[in-house]
Amino acid sequence: LEGESRIVSVLMSDIRDFTAMGATMDPKDVVSFLNSYFAAMTACVKRHNGTVNKFIGDGILAIFGAPVSYIENRGNAVLAAIEMVEELKEINAAYAEQLGGAVHIGIGINTGEVIVGNIGSEDRIEYTVIGDTVNVASRIERLTKGHADAIFISRSTLDGVKDLVEAKPLGAFEVRGKAEAIDLYQVAGRRPTAPA
């Protein structure tokens, strides 16, 4: 069960404060909402040639570049994130009564080298992605807290999407596990002049 090194874009998303909101909902409504939410978000990822690797509570880990890699992995990841935020509006409208309000998400995207492959034991094996790139993507996603439906990306991701999206520099942030601060950018939307 050997892994291989790949350059990928890792997308991490999370629903803000859903644990507290879910505690006030009927369990059947929670399951119904999450199933609809995950189905819609997965469709966004797949439309942009990504793969949802796993659901972590109400969070999503998606990979762009494994198991199948495309030239525009960074662009695919960011465009999928933009579509996820747009899709959330329809989900909120459909579940307004059950939710008692709108839910918001935060998305972090980082690009770099990872190890991908089948990892586990004789009893349970799963295809997954590990490495510092994944950890940083998770840290970036956490930095979106306090920003409704925000998409934060690393400099390594921005370098491949400058012609596709408009992004606002946020400055350098200390990220746990990294010796140096990393430059982050908030995606404002797709450029009007971006190729279709």
N, C-alpha and C positions, 0 to 999 in steps of 0.2 A: 504494500500500500504506500507507494512513493508519491510524495507531493511534487509539484513543479512551481517554479517561480514565474509570476506573471506581473505585468503592469496593468492595473485595473483602476477604475473609479468606484469607490465604495459610497453608497448612499445610506444614511441612517435617518429614520424619521420616527417621531414619537408624538402621541396625542397629549396635549398639555392638560394636566390635572384630571385625567380621566378616571383614575382610581377613586378619587373623592366623588366625582359625578356618578360613577357606576354604583357606588354604595347606596345612592338614593333611588336607583332604578330597579324595576323588576328584573330578576336574573334573565328571564326569557328575552326582555328587551335589550339587555346588554349583549347577549349572544347574537341576537338578530342584527343589532347595529354593527358589532365588530365583524360579523361575516360579510355584511354588505360593504363595510368600509374596506376590509382587506381585499375583497373581490375587485372593487373599483381601483384601489391603489395598485394592485398586482397588474391589472389591465394597462394602467399607465406605464408601468415599468416594462411590460412585454412589448407594448407598441413602440418603445424606443430601444429595443434589442437588449434589454437587461433581464436579469434573473433574480427573483426574490429568493434569497437563500434561507431565511428563517423569519418567523414572527417571534418577537421577544416581548411577552405581555401584550401591550397595545402598540409596541414598536415594530418596525420593519427594517431588516437588513437586506439591501439589494446590491447586486454586483453587476458592473458593466465591464466586460472583458473576460469573463469566465462563466461557464465552460467554453463559450464561443466568444471570440474577440472580434471587434469591428474597429475600423480606422478611427471612427469618431466616438470612442467610448466616453470621453469627457463631455462632449456635446450631448450625447444621448442621455447621460445621467442628469445633466442640468435641465434639459428640456422635459425629461420625465418628471422632475421635481416641480417645475412650473405647472405642468398638467395636473399633478397631484393636488396642488393648492387650488387650482380652478375646479377640479372635480369635487373637492371638499364642499364647495358651496351647494352643489346639488344634493349631496348626502345630508348636509345640515338642514336643507329645506324639507327633505323627505322624512327626517327624524326629529323635527323641531318639537313636536308634542312629547315624544318619549324622552328626549334629552333635556327638555326644559330650558333650552338655550343652545347656542352654537358651540361646537368644539373647535379647537384650533390645533395646528400641528407645527412642529419645528423640524427642519431638515438640515442635515450637515453632510457635505460631500467632500471627500478627500481623494487624491489620486497618487498612486505610488506602487511600489513593489510589495507583493504578498506571496504567500505560499498557498496554493489551492490543491485540493485533493480529497480523497476519501480518508476520513479520520474517525477513529473510534476503537471499538473492541470487537471480539468475535460475536458478541451479543447485539451490538448496535453500531452501525457505521453510517456516517453521513458525509455528503460532499459539502465542504465548507471552505472558508477562507480565513487565514490567520496572519497576523503580523502587525507591525507598528502602524501601517496605513489604516487598518481597521480601527485600532484603538483611537487614533487621532480623529477619524471620522465621527466616532462616538462622542469624543470630547467636544468637537465642533458643534454637534447637534445639541449638546447640553448648553452651550453658550447662547443658543437661540431663545432660551427661556426669558420671558419678559417681552418677547417680540412675536406678536401673533402672526402665524402662517409665514414665518421667515425662512429664507433659504440662505444659509451661510456656506461659502465655499473657500477652499484653500487656494493659495497662489498657484500651486501645481495644477489645480483644476482650471483656474481662470485662464492660464496661458493657452489652453486649447479651445476656449469658448468666447474670446474677445469679439469675434465677428458675429456671434449669435445672440449674445445677451448684453444688457446693460447692468453693470455691477458697481456698487458704491464701496470704496475702501473703508474698512472699519478700524484699521490700525493693526498693530502687533499684539497678540495675546499670548500670555503664558499658558502652556498646556501641560498638564501633569504627565510626567514621563518623558518630556522633551527638554533638552538642555537649553535650546534657543526658542525664543518666541516665534510664533508663526503669523504671517500676514493673512488676514481674513477679509472677505468681501461679501456684501449682501446683494443677492441677485434682485434687481428691480423689475425685470421682465425681459421678454424677447425683443431684440432690436427690430424696428419696423422694416429695416433694410435687410434683415437676415434671410438667407436662402430658405425656401420652403422645404 
